[in-house]
Amino acid sequence: MKGVVEESYALTDRDPDSIDYEQNYYDLLDRPFDQHTPERLLHDAERLANEKGLGDILELLKKAAPLAKDPRAFEAVKGLTPTERQFLRFERSHRFKQPFTLYLSIVICSVGAAVQGWDQTGSNSANLNWPEAFGLDPDHNSHDSWILGLVNAAPYLAAALLGCWLADPLNHFFGRRGAIFFAAIFCFVSVIGSAFTQTWQQLFVCRILLGVGVGAKAATVPVLSAENSPASIRGTLVMGWQLWVAFGIFLGFTANLAVYNVGPIAWRLQLGSAFIPTVPLLIGIYFIPESPRWLIKKNKYRQAFNSLRRLRNTPLQAARDLYYIHAKVTIEKKIILSDRRLGNARFAEKDLINVSNYLRRFIQLFTIPRNRRSTLAAFVVMIAQQMCGINIMAFYSSTIFVAALGNSVDAQTSTRTALLASWGFGLINFTFAWPAVRNIDTFGRRALLLFTFPHMAWTLLAAGFCFYIPQDSPAHVGLIALFVYIFAAFYSPGEGPVPFTYSAEVFPLFHREVGMSFAVSINLFFAGVLTVTFPQLLSAFGPTGAFAFFAGLNVLALLMIFLWVPETKQRTLEELDKIFSIPTREFMHYQTFRYLPWAINRKILRKDVSLKKLYDFDVADNS
């Protein structure tokens, strides 16, 4: 094993046999160049260029190596051109001055999220008609009610149990882009098939196939976006996933309104129209660069540099990021393969082939302490998205508003009013997602969640109590819709974009695919559970009880986020190793006995108090 470690680049000047990997794992990943002299950095740059066939950019790598060690000290680096220095300054002062290709890659990938949003709203409105077309009566028959829930839940259960877990082998063999293309094929074919089904069983099968595509896509798109994006705007760009989900929801509600009155085929058009956003995804996916981190992992350094060259403003920035990513990947690989103890797992040199072993890496999500903490945090933000209650509106808003109207209007008016109210929900959901485009990297992921969850709780509770207003009162549906809209306005900039952004960035590279697969499977599995059980929950508790139940879950989710979800804003994917090196018990103690008293004194009582920092790269009073 000693020979393997000695062949690594940019690791450490210490004797490999003297390293206690369990104690120094996080230090190595957080500060890989701490003990490197300028001469050592140049030596490693030469070695990287010679062994990876990058001799033509050797001089560029020599300039990039000191920048990889300390990007902020570029003014002191010799040999940089005025243009290179200007772009390095812009990198800090003009964060969004990035190449067109970077933004194109984010848009092409994230447009696939519209499929998920559009399908949610298509089934939302189709629920009013397709059961009757197939001879079901979910309003009066409990068995048929379960069938309705099962068909609606099929994509999410299939995504959680199958689609998400296909993402890792697809990524391994075909890359991020290949996995997304595969997923888009399933999304395209399945929604077209849904429009031509003749029985509920056929519809159920089509929606299972849709789930395969949704799961693989949802587990891959945020990872590709995160790996292609600079740290300073990574959250903004990755949240394009949620923005396009919200846009798909809005477009789906718009399509529902456009076709609801065309007759018996309305529900078929509502389901089938979700194919539209898959077309630009299928065409555009191979016009964008592959993830440079994935290419380095596959030892394709030339392709990785070419990819970074398209994603960064200058060749120097591309070379710097190539050198930095390479160092981190090398450290991670050697430590994972170390025959020393790491957390609760042991690895030997004979296990080299198992770096790509899916089951091993899945187990390591829970046995390696750093991974276990990021897995817990990703689990919390993902399940919180289902606990908050947003999907009871995304899946069943039309059903809820029809129930709110009751017998106060005729069936045609009831359907139109319900669809209009749902359309308003979609519009609010999409409109208020835009503030998070900048705020997610300014206020931070954790801060947005802690601010929005209390407001989501009281708005749901208020909407539930509005069902007590007499149905013949104009205020009945109006106030229910109002509080639902306010709820969506708080959801969209907080729990809307954060889960997928957060989960895509918290896992180390060699566990990123399986970690994201796990996180997305949690989200989609509980979306499926919610979809299956909500008709029964609504029947048992009534609208007021159902809304109050989810209001209580919002409070519980707030507590979980406060105790288990660290802030990750504007940290490189590699700096996050330091954040997740803090034991969970220590983090909980800090939040409860240091941060909470400080927040009360500083932000409520307005006292001038200081906060002892938890991480050595934090500013003392930074919350």
C-alpha positions in Angstrom: 0.0 0.0 0.0 2.9 2.3 0.7 3.8 2.3 -3.0 0.3 3.4 -4.0 0.3 6.3 -1.6 3.8 7.5 -2.7 2.6 7.7 -6.3 0.0 10.3 -5.4 0.3 13.9 -6.4 0.0 16.9 -4.2 -0.7 14.9 -1.1 1.7 15.7 1.7 5.4 16.0 2.4 5.1 13.7 5.4 6.1 10.0 5.2 3.0 8.1 4.2 3.7 5.5 6.8 3.6 8.1 9.5 0.1 9.4 8.6 -2.8 8.5 10.8 -5.4 8.5 8.2 -8.4 8.4 10.6 -7.1 11.6 12.2 -5.7 13.4 9.2 -8.2 12.5 6.5 -10.1 15.8 6.7 -6.9 17.9 7.0 -5.5 16.3 3.9 -8.6 17.0 1.9 -9.2 20.5 3.3 -5.6 21.7 2.9 -3.8 19.5 0.4 -1.1 22.0 -0.3 -0.4 23.4 3.2 3.2 22.0 3.4 4.0 22.5 -0.2 6.8 24.9 -1.1 6.7 26.7 -4.4 9.3 24.3 -5.7 7.2 21.3 -4.7 4.1 22.8 -6.5 6.1 23.3 -9.7 7.5 19.7 -9.4 4.0 18.3 -9.0 2.8 20.4 -12.0 5.5 18.9 -14.2 4.8 15.4 -13.0 1.1 15.9 -13.7 1.8 17.2 -17.2 4.3 14.5 -18.1 2.2 11.5 -16.8 -1.1 12.7 -18.1 -0.1 13.8 -21.5 -0.5 17.5 -20.8 3.0 18.7 -21.8 1.6 21.4 -24.1 0.1 23.2 -21.1 3.0 22.7 -18.7 3.8 26.4 -18.4 0.1 27.0 -17.8 0.0 24.4 -15.0 3.1 25.9 -13.4 1.3 29.3 -13.2 -1.9 27.5 -12.0 -0.3 25.5 -9.2 0.2 28.5 -6.8 -3.3 29.6 -7.5 -4.7 26.2 -6.6 -3.0 26.5 -3.3 -4.3 30.0 -2.5 -6.7 31.4 -5.2 -6.9 34.7 -3.3 -3.1 35.4 -3.5 -3.1 35.7 -7.3 -1.7 39.3 -7.1 1.6 37.9 -5.7 1.9 35.2 -8.4 4.6 36.0 -10.9 4.2 35.5 -14.7 0.5 36.2 -15.0 -0.6 38.4 -17.9 -2.7 41.5 -17.3 -5.7 39.8 -18.8 -5.3 36.8 -16.5 -5.1 39.0 -13.5 -8.2 40.9 -14.6 -10.3 37.8 -14.9 -9.1 36.5 -11.5 -10.3 39.8 -10.0 -13.6 39.5 -11.9 -13.9 36.1 -10.5 -14.5 37.7 -7.1 -16.1 41.0 -8.0 -18.2 39.8 -10.9 -19.3 36.4 -9.9 -21.8 35.9 -12.7 -19.3 36.9 -15.5 -19.0 33.3 -16.8 -18.8 31.7 -20.2 -21.9 31.2 -22.2 -21.3 27.5 -22.3 -21.6 27.2 -18.6 -25.0 28.8 -18.6 -26.1 26.8 -21.6 -25.1 23.5 -19.8 -27.2 24.5 -16.8 -30.2 25.4 -18.9 -30.1 22.3 -21.1 -29.8 20.1 -18.0 -32.4 21.8 -15.9 -35.0 21.9 -18.6 -35.4 18.2 -17.9 -36.8 19.1 -14.5 -39.8 20.7 -16.3 -40.8 17.1 -17.2 -41.2 16.3 -13.5 -43.1 19.5 -12.8 -45.3 19.2 -15.8 -46.2 15.6 -15.1 -47.2 16.5 -11.5 -49.7 19.0 -12.7 -50.9 16.8 -15.6 -51.8 14.1 -13.3 -53.2 16.7 -10.8 -55.9 17.7 -13.3 -56.3 14.4 -15.0 -57.3 12.9 -11.7 -60.7 14.6 -12.2 -61.4 12.6 -15.3 -59.3 9.5 -15.9 -60.7 7.4 -13.0 -64.2 7.8 -14.5 -62.9 6.9 -18.0 -61.6 3.6 -16.5 -64.7 2.8 -14.5 -63.4 3.9 -11.1 -65.2 5.9 -8.4 -62.5 7.0 -5.9 -64.9 9.4 -4.2 -67.2 6.6 -3.0 -65.1 3.5 -3.2 -62.1 3.0 -0.9 -60.6 0.4 -3.2 -60.8 2.8 -6.1 -59.3 5.5 -4.0 -56.2 3.4 -3.3 -55.9 2.7 -7.1 -56.0 6.5 -7.7 -53.3 7.0 -5.2 -51.2 4.1 -6.5 -51.3 5.3 -10.1 -50.3 8.8 -9.1 -47.6 7.5 -6.8 -46.1 5.1 -9.4 -43.5 7.5 -10.9 -42.2 8.4 -7.5 -42.1 4.9 -6.1 -40.4 3.6 -9.2 -37.9 6.5 -9.2 -37.1 5.9 -5.5 -36.8 2.1 -5.8 -35.3 1.8 -9.3 -34.6 4.9 -11.2 -32.3 6.6 -8.6 -30.3 3.5 -8.2 -29.7 3.1 -11.9 -28.1 6.5 -11.9 -24.8 5.2 -10.5 -24.1 2.5 -13.1 -25.3 4.8 -15.8 -23.0 7.5 -14.7 -20.1 5.0 -14.3 -20.4 3.6 -17.8 -21.8 6.5 -19.8 -20.9 9.7 -17.9 -23.3 12.4 -16.6 -24.5 13.3 -20.1 -25.2 9.7 -21.1 -27.2 9.1 -17.9 -29.3 12.2 -18.6 -29.9 11.1 -22.2 -31.0 7.6 -21.1 -33.4 9.2 -18.5 -34.9 11.6 -21.1 -35.7 8.7 -23.4 -37.8 7.1 -20.7 -39.5 10.3 -19.8 -40.3 10.9 -23.5 -41.7 7.5 -24.3 -43.7 7.0 -21.1 -45.7 10.2 -21.1 -46.7 9.6 -24.8 -47.7 6.1 -23.8 -49.8 7.5 -20.9 -52.0 9.4 -23.4 -52.9 6.2 -25.3 -53.7 3.8 -22.4 -57.0 2.0 -22.3 -56.9 0.6 -18.7 -55.7 1.9 -15.4 -53.2 -1.0 -15.4 -51.6 0.3 -18.6 -51.5 3.8 -17.2 -49.8 2.4 -14.1 -47.1 0.6 -16.2 -46.4 3.8 -18.2 -46.0 5.8 -15.0 -43.6 3.2 -13.6 -41.5 3.7 -16.7 -41.7 7.5 -16.2 -40.4 7.0 -12.7 -37.3 5.2 -14.1 -36.4 8.3 -16.1 -37.4 10.8 -13.4 -35.2 9.0 -10.8 -32.1 8.7 -13.0 -32.5 12.3 -14.2 -33.1 13.7 -10.7 -30.0 12.0 -9.3 -27.7 13.1 -12.1 -28.7 16.6 -13.3 -27.9 18.4 -10.0 -24.6 16.6 -9.8 -23.5 17.6 -13.3 -24.6 21.2 -12.6 -22.7 21.3 -9.3 -19.5 19.8 -10.8 -19.5 22.2 -13.7 -20.1 25.4 -11.6 -17.7 27.6 -9.8 -18.1 27.6 -6.0 -19.1 31.2 -5.7 -22.3 30.8 -7.8 -22.8 27.0 -7.6 -25.9 27.3 -5.5 -27.5 29.8 -7.9 -26.8 27.6 -11.0 -27.7 24.3 -9.4 -31.0 25.7 -8.2 -32.0 25.9 -11.9 -33.3 22.4 -11.3 -36.0 23.7 -8.9 -36.7 26.7 -11.0 -37.5 24.5 -14.0 -39.6 22.2 -11.9 -41.6 25.2 -10.8 -41.8 26.4 -14.4 -42.9 22.9 -15.5 -45.6 23.0 -12.8 -46.8 26.4 -14.1 -46.8 25.3 -17.7 -48.6 22.1 -16.8 -51.4 24.0 -15.1 -51.5 26.4 -18.1 -51.9 23.4 -20.4 -54.6 21.9 -18.1 -56.6 25.1 -18.5 -56.2 25.2 -22.2 -57.6 21.7 -22.8 -59.9 21.0 -19.9 -63.0 21.7 -22.0 -62.1 19.7 -25.1 -64.1 16.7 -24.1 -63.3 13.1 -23.1 -59.7 13.3 -24.3 -58.8 16.2 -22.1 -57.1 14.0 -19.5 -55.0 12.3 -22.2 -53.7 15.6 -23.4 -53.0 16.7 -19.9 -50.8 13.6 -19.3 -49.2 13.4 -22.7 -48.2 17.1 -23.0 -45.4 16.5 -20.5 -43.3 15.2 -23.4 -42.6 18.7 -24.7 -39.7 19.7 -22.4 -37.9 16.4 -23.1 -37.3 17.3 -26.7 -34.8 20.1 -26.1 -33.1 17.9 -23.5 -32.6 15.0 -25.9 -31.2 17.3 -28.6 -29.1 19.6 -26.4 -27.5 17.2 -24.0 -24.5 16.4 -26.3 -23.8 20.0 -27.1 -22.6 20.7 -23.5 -19.4 19.7 -21.8 -19.0 16.5 -19.7 -18.3 17.0 -16.0 -14.5 17.6 -15.6 -14.5 15.8 -12.2 -16.0 12.7 -13.8 -13.5 12.8 -16.6 -10.6 13.1 -14.0 -12.1 10.2 -12.1 -11.9 8.2 -15.4 -8.3 9.4 -16.0 -9.3 11.4 -19.0 -7.3 14.5 -18.2 -7.1 16.0 -21.7 -10.9 15.8 -22.0 -11.2 17.2 -18.5 -9.1 20.2 -19.4 -11.0 20.8 -22.6 -14.2 20.7 -20.6 -13.0 23.1 -18.0 -11.7 25.4 -20.8 -15.3 25.7 -22.1 -16.6 26.3 -18.6 -14.1 28.9 -17.4 -13.2 32.3 -18.7 -9.5 31.7 -19.2 -7.2 28.7 -19.8 -5.4 29.7 -16.6 -8.6 29.2 -14.5 -9.2 25.9 -16.3 -5.7 24.7 -15.5 -6.0 25.8 -11.8 -9.3 23.9 -11.3 -7.8 20.9 -13.1 -4.8 20.8 -10.8 -7.0 21.4 -7.7 -9.6 18.7 -8.6 -6.9 16.3 -9.5 -5.2 16.7 -6.1 -8.5 16.1 -4.2 -9.5 13.1 -6.3 -6.0 11.6 -5.7 -6.2 12.1 -2.0 -9.7 10.7 -1.8 -8.8 7.6 -3.8 -5.7 6.8 -1.8 -7.4 7.2 1.5 -10.4 5.1 0.5 -8.0 2.4 -0.6 -5.8 2.7 2.5 -5.4 -0.5 4.5 -5.7 1.7 7.7 -8.9 2.1 9.6 -11.2 4.9 8.3 -14.3 5.3 10.5 -15.8 1.8 10.7 -14.6 0.6 7.3 -11.3 -1.1 6.4 -9.8 -1.1 2.9 -6.9 -3.0 1.4 -4.9 -2.6 -1.8 -6.7 -5.7 -3.2 -9.9 -3.6 -3.1 -8.7 -1.3 -5.9 -11.3 -2.7 -8.3 -14.0 -2.0 -5.8 -13.7 1.8 -5.9 -16.5 1.6 -8.4 -18.4 -1.1 -6.5 -21.8 0.3 -5.8 -22.7 -1.7 -2.7 -19.4 -0.9 -1.1 -19.8 2.9 -1.7 -23.4 2.8 -0.5 -22.3 1.1 2.8 -19.6 3.8 3.1 -22.3 6.5 3.2 -23.0 5.2 6.7 -19.6 3.8 7.9 -17.3 6.7 7.0 -18.0 9.5 9.5 -17.7 12.3 7.0 -20.0 10.6 4.6 -22.5 9.7 7.4 -22.9 13.4 8.4 -23.4 14.6 4.8 -25.9 11.7 4.3 -27.8 12.7 7.4 -28.0 16.4 6.3 -29.1 15.4 2.7 -31.7 13.1 4.2 -33.1 15.8 6.3 -33.4 18.5 3.6 -34.9 15.9 1.2 -37.5 14.4 3.5 -38.4 17.9 4.7 -39.5 18.8 1.2 -42.2 16.1 1.6 -43.0 17.0 5.2 -43.7 20.6 4.4 -46.8 19.7 2.4 -46.0 21.3 -1.0 -46.7 18.2 -2.9 -50.3 17.8 -1.5 -50.9 20.9 -3.6 -48.7 19.8 -6.6 -50.5 16.4 -6.7 -54.0 17.2 -5.5 -54.7 20.9 -5.6 -57.5 20.4 -8.1 -59.1 17.7 -5.9 -58.7 19.9 -2.8 -60.3 23.0 -4.5 -63.2 20.9 -5.9 -63.8 19.6 -2.4 -63.7 23.2 -1.1 -66.4 24.2 -3.6 -68.6 21.3 -2.7 -72.1 21.6 -4.1 -72.1 25.4 -4.1 -71.6 25.4 -7.9 -72.2 23.1 -10.9 -69.6 20.6 -12.0 -68.4 22.6 -15.0 -67.9 25.7 -12.9 -66.3 23.7 -10.1 -63.7 22.2 -12.4 -62.9 25.6 -14.0 -62.6 27.3 -10.7 -60.4 24.5 -9.3 -58.1 24.7 -12.3 -57.9 28.5 -12.1 -57.0 28.3 -8.4 -54.4 25.6 -9.2 -53.0 27.8 -12.0 -52.6 30.6 -9.5 -50.6 28.3 -7.2 -48.3 27.3 -10.1 -47.7 31.0 -11.0 -46.9 31.9 -7.4 -44.6 28.9 -7.0 -42.7 29.8 -10.2 -42.6 33.6 -9.6 -41.2 33.3 -6.0 -38.6 30.8 -7.0 -36.7 33.6 -8.7 -35.5 35.4 -5.6 -33.5 32.3 -4.6 -31.4 32.6 -7.8 -29.3 35.1 -6.0 -30.3 34.6 -2.4 -29.2 31.0 -2.1 -25.5 32.0 -2.4 -26.0 35.2 -0.4 -28.2 34.2 2.6 -27.2 30.5 2.4 -29.1 27.2 2.3 -29.6 26.7 6.0 -30.6 30.4 6.6 -33.3 30.2 3.9 -34.7 27.0 5.4 -34.8 28.3 9.0 -36.5 31.5 7.8 -39.2 29.9 5.6 -40.3 26.8 7.5 -42.1 28.7 10.4 -44.1 30.7 7.8 -45.0 27.6 5.9 -46.4 26.1 9.1 -48.7 29.0 10.0 -50.0 29.5 6.5 -51.0 25.8 6.1 -52.7 26.0 9.5 -54.6 29.1 8.4 -55.6 27.5 5.1 -56.9 24.5 7.0 -59.1 26.6 9.4 -60.6 28.5 6.4 -62.5 25.3 5.5 -64.7 26.1 8.5 -66.0 29.2 6.6 -69.4 28.3 5.0 -69.1 27.0 1.5 -71.7 29.6 0.2 -69.5 32.4 1.4 -67.3 34.1 -1.3 -64.5 34.2 1.3 -64.4 30.4 1.6 -62.4 29.4 -1.5 -60.8 32.8 -1.7 -59.1 32.7 1.7 -58.1 29.0 1.3 -56.4 30.0 -2.0 -54.8 33.1 -0.4 -53.1 31.1 2.3 -52.1 28.4 0.0 -50.5 31.1 -2.3 -48.7 32.6 0.7 -47.5 29.1 1.6 -46.1 28.7 -1.9 -44.4 32.1 -1.8 -42.4 31.0 1.3 -41.7 27.5 -0.1 -40.3 28.6 -3.5 -37.2 30.5 -2.3 -36.4 28.1 0.5 -37.3 24.4 0.7 -38.0 24.5 -3.1 -34.4 25.0 -4.4 -32.3 24.0 -1.4 -32.7 20.1 -1.2 -31.3 19.3 -4.7 -28.7 22.0 -4.5 -27.6 20.9 -1.1 -27.5 17.2 -1.8 -25.6 17.7 -5.0 -22.7 19.4 -3.2 -22.3 17.7 0.1 -20.9 14.3 -0.9 -17.2 13.6 -1.8 -16.6 12.8 -5.5 -16.2 9.0 -5.1 -19.5 8.8 -3.3 -21.4 11.6 -5.1 -23.4 9.4 -7.5 -24.5 6.9 -4.9 -25.0 9.7 -2.3 -27.2 11.7 -4.6 -29.1 8.6 -5.6 -29.8 7.9 -1.9 -30.9 11.5 -1.3 -33.2 11.6 -4.3 -34.6 8.2 -3.6 -35.6 9.4 -0.1 -37.3 12.4 -1.6 -39.2 10.5 -4.3 -40.1 7.6 -2.1 -41.8 9.8 0.4 -43.4 11.7 -2.4 -44.8 8.4 -3.5 -46.0 7.5 0.0 -47.6 10.9 0.3 -49.4 10.5 -3.0 -50.7 7.1 -2.1 -51.9 8.0 1.4 -53.2 11.6 1.0 -56.6 10.6 -0.4 -57.1 8.4 2.7 -55.7 11.0 4.9 -58.1 13.6 3.5 -61.0 11.2 4.0 -60.0 10.4 7.6 -59.0 13.8 8.9 -60.9 16.1 6.6 -59.3 19.1 4.9 -58.7 21.0 8.2 -57.1 18.0 9.9 -54.9 17.2 6.9 -53.6 20.8 6.6 -53.0 20.9 10.4 -51.1 17.6 10.2 -48.7 19.0 7.6 -48.3 22.3 9.6 -47.1 20.2 12.5 -44.6 18.3 10.2 -43.2 21.7 9.2 -42.4 22.4 12.8 -40.7 19.0 13.2 -38.7 19.6 10.0 -37.6 23.0 11.3 -36.1 21.4 14.4 -34.4 18.7 12.3 -32.8 21.3 10.0 -31.6 23.4 13.0 -29.9 20.4 14.6 -28.5 18.4 11.7 -28.0 20.7 8.6 -24.8 22.7 8.4 -24.4 25.8 6.1 -22.6 25.1 2.8 -22.9 28.4 0.9 -20.0 29.5 -1.3 -17.8 26.6 -0.2 -15.9 24.6 -2.8 -17.0 21.0 -3.1 -13.7 20.2 -1.5 -14.0 22.7 1.4 -17.1 20.9 2.5 -15.0 18.0 3.8 -13.9 20.4 6.6 -17.5 21.2 7.4 -18.6 17.6 7.7 -15.5 16.7 9.7 -17.3 18.1 12.8 -19.1 15.3 14.7 -22.9 15.5 14.8 -23.0 15.7 18.5 -20.6 18.6 18.6 -22.6 20.4 15.9 -25.9 19.9 17.8 -24.3 21.2 21.0 -22.9 24.2 19.2 -26.3 25.1 17.6 -28.2 24.6 20.9 -25.9 26.1 23.5 -23.9 28.7 21.4 -25.6 29.7 18.3 -29.2 29.8 19.6 -28.4 32.0 22.7 -26.3 34.3 20.5 -29.1 34.6 17.9 -31.7 35.4 20.6 -29.4 38.1 22.2 -28.1 39.5 18.9 -31.2 39.4 16.7 -34.1 39.7 19.2 -32.7 41.5 22.2 -30.3 43.5 20.0 -27.3 43.0 22.3 -23.8 43.4 21.1 -22.5 39.8 21.6 -20.0 37.8 19.7 -20.3 34.2 18.5 -17.4 31.8 18.8 -16.8 30.3 15.3 -17.3 26.6 14.6 -15.1 26.4 11.5 -11.7 28.0 11.2 -12.6 29.6 7.8 -15.7 31.3 9.3 -16.1 34.9 10.3 -17.0 35.0 14.0 -20.5 36.5 13.7 -21.4 34.8 10.5 -24.6 32.9 10.9 
